[in-house]
Amino acid sequence: MVLLLFSIQQPSSSSLITSRLAQCSVRTQTASPPPQSLSLNPNNTNNPIPDPSLTCALQCQHFDSCSGCSHEWNLHRPLILDEATDFFSNLGVSNFTFDTCRLWGWRCRAKLAVRGTSMNPLIGLYQEGTHNVVDIPFCRAHHPNINAAVELLRQGIIELDVEPYDEDEGTGELRYVQMAVTTYNTSLPAAERYRNGKVQVALVWNSRNENSPSSEKLNALANFLWRNSGSSSKVHLIHSVWVNFQTSTNNIIFGNRWRHLLGERDFWEHVGGIDISLAPSSFGQANTRAFDSLLQKLHKYVPYGASVTDLYAGAGAIGLSVAVARKCRSVKCIEINKESKLSFEKTVSRLPKHVDSNISWHHADTSIEPFSWLEGSDVVVVDPPRKGLDPSLIDVLRNLASYARKAKASESAVLKVKEEKRPWILREREASIQIESKTTWEKSQSLPETLIYISCGWESFKEDCRSLLSSKRWHLEKAHGFNFFPGTESIEVLAVFKRASGGSVKKKKTGKKKKKKKSQKGDTLKDERQKKEPSFSL
Ligand SMILES: C[S@@+](CC[C@H](N)C(=O)[O-])C[C@H]1O[C@@H](n2cnc3c(N)ncnc32)[C@H](O)[C@@H]1O
């Protein structure tokens, strides 16, 4: 049985197809020993322990031509791991852990270009440095059912004479396809769910809307997929079929117009202890299992009853799972992509009834007035795109106390919702979702004591981390790596920073004493809350 787990992060929509770097994160106890799963029976002398570089090899026939993976060997130990271990060790975190996660078949979400001809369609990624699409029918990173759905799509294109997109001419019908797998089917035993995942297919169609002359072919293709692998076919592979209409000549994959065509509209996955809904238009982590591991780890760093701000929140998977796991007093999610709002609302509708948090989702740009989102929070979680944190947010995090003083002194209009006049802020607030707690809370003026940074961009993370530490307002307490993107040079990092309450950060203590202090600190928040707010049931 393979015990390794990996996880990947999704590149931005415009760079995903050309990038050789997929985001990756791995988890192990320490960053060095080979995975347990590689050890064969030690009592059997005819069965030597294999070399992990071979047993953890990619063994993918597309490796030389495809840009998706950048290294073939030692998938359980991305090249960057040694550097990451040293980096954290130099900052006083000697127990950096790395979760190797699942090494093959981990990618549950893939965006693929469709090129070539209707007789010979190519469905895959660009060759490094070009816009030549490489067919990758046997991709080892894809969940096997993504490969199966791609083959079905290929048959449909050929049979129905669907014209793949021609970038030079701007002609053709099918530009891209996004395949997302849900592995959450409770009618199956848990052990069988992953391999029986169902695929949500989103076809990116080169027309403005469903009234274009090529719509007949689009419907025929959707029906072909559904007839052959929909819920009433012999092999049920397809969860649903969607279309995204896109005619722009730039590299952006999706346009703004989405339509659900066939199958179940709602797509559910189960991560971090909650059901999450993911529309094809909203951000979703590509490595579902690894993301789940990361969330389980992250929960432990959030004190019970905390107020949490989740910046770069997508559809709120992190914030909402924390709300449930840590019985949060409030969770505020901030996300720039308005398409994630519906998924957030659906996820909220399935939260356990006993959840008693103030929960909100705001369609807003984190880089604009970031302090306004942080005030009143005990914990801030940031999960930015690969480029890292917005400079304005870094600045606020480095100077939280002085921002708080300024806000108080001027009774900043930003903090007074009723008096807010700026149209862009008002628009953001209109778009927000607010679920009130049954308990009435006093407005908190607290500032975050804990910063949890989830990163898929190692280089930007290092820069942001140094910048935060050089302010002397934060110290790095823990760091974990996750193999989100095996076969690439990326890892996903979960780093926990603590804020100095007064002036600069005290020198970090080590050993047993520190441990005791930490757990006391974790309890302190809860205990203080209980004293101040006896009506809040933890
Ligand atoms: C790496 S994803 C993380 C999403 C989410 N935390 C999750 O795990 O599903 C980064 C998210 O940040 C959003 N984003 C990018 N720039 C932003 C900004 N300036 N303000 C708010 N959100 C932003 C993206 O739309 C994307 O959903």
PDBQT file of the ligand as one rigid body, heavy atoms in Angstrom, charges set to zero:
ROOT
HETATM    1  C1  LIG A 601      -4.197  30.018  -4.359  1.00  0.00    +0.000 C 
HETATM    2  S1  LIG A 601      -5.884  30.504  -4.555  1.00  0.00    +0.000 S 
HETATM    3  C2  LIG A 601      -6.524  30.077  -2.962  1.00  0.00    +0.000 C 
HETATM    4  C3  LIG A 601      -8.011  29.912  -2.897  1.00  0.00    +0.000 C 
HETATM    5  C4  LIG A 601      -8.568  29.322  -1.618  1.00  0.00    +0.000 C 
HETATM    6  N1  LIG A 601      -7.847  29.740  -0.444  1.00  0.00    +0.000 N 
HETATM    7  C5  LIG A 601      -8.629  27.815  -1.705  1.00  0.00    +0.000 C 
HETATM    8  O1  LIG A 601      -7.789  27.139  -1.120  1.00  0.00    +0.000 OA
HETATM    9  O2  LIG A 601      -9.532  27.282  -2.381  1.00  0.00    +0.000 OA
HETATM   10  C6  LIG A 601      -5.740  32.234  -4.554  1.00  0.00    +0.000 C 
HETATM   11  C7  LIG A 601      -7.064  32.965  -4.619  1.00  0.00    +0.000 C 
HETATM   12  O3  LIG A 601      -6.784  34.360  -4.458  1.00  0.00    +0.000 OA
HETATM   13  C8  LIG A 601      -7.676  35.086  -5.275  1.00  0.00    +0.000 C 
HETATM   14  N2  LIG A 601      -7.058  36.425  -5.442  1.00  0.00    +0.000 N 
HETATM   15  C9  LIG A 601      -6.043  36.778  -6.245  1.00  0.00    +0.000 A 
HETATM   16  N3  LIG A 601      -5.735  38.090  -6.072  1.00  0.00    +0.000 NA
HETATM   17  C10 LIG A 601      -6.583  38.563  -5.134  1.00  0.00    +0.000 A 
HETATM   18  C11 LIG A 601      -6.760  39.834  -4.517  1.00  0.00    +0.000 A 
HETATM   19  N4  LIG A 601      -6.000  40.879  -4.843  1.00  0.00    +0.000 N 
HETATM   20  N5  LIG A 601      -7.723  39.979  -3.580  1.00  0.00    +0.000 NA
HETATM   21  C12 LIG A 601      -8.507  38.922  -3.233  1.00  0.00    +0.000 A 
HETATM   22  N6  LIG A 601      -8.379  37.696  -3.780  1.00  0.00    +0.000 NA
HETATM   23  C13 LIG A 601      -7.430  37.504  -4.717  1.00  0.00    +0.000 A 
HETATM   24  C14 LIG A 601      -7.789  34.237  -6.521  1.00  0.00    +0.000 C 
HETATM   25  O4  LIG A 601      -8.954  34.555  -7.247  1.00  0.00    +0.000 OA
HETATM   26  C15 LIG A 601      -7.817  32.819  -5.920  1.00  0.00    +0.000 C 
HETATM   27  O5  LIG A 601      -9.131  32.422  -5.655  1.00  0.00    +0.000 OA
ENDROOT
TORSDOF 0
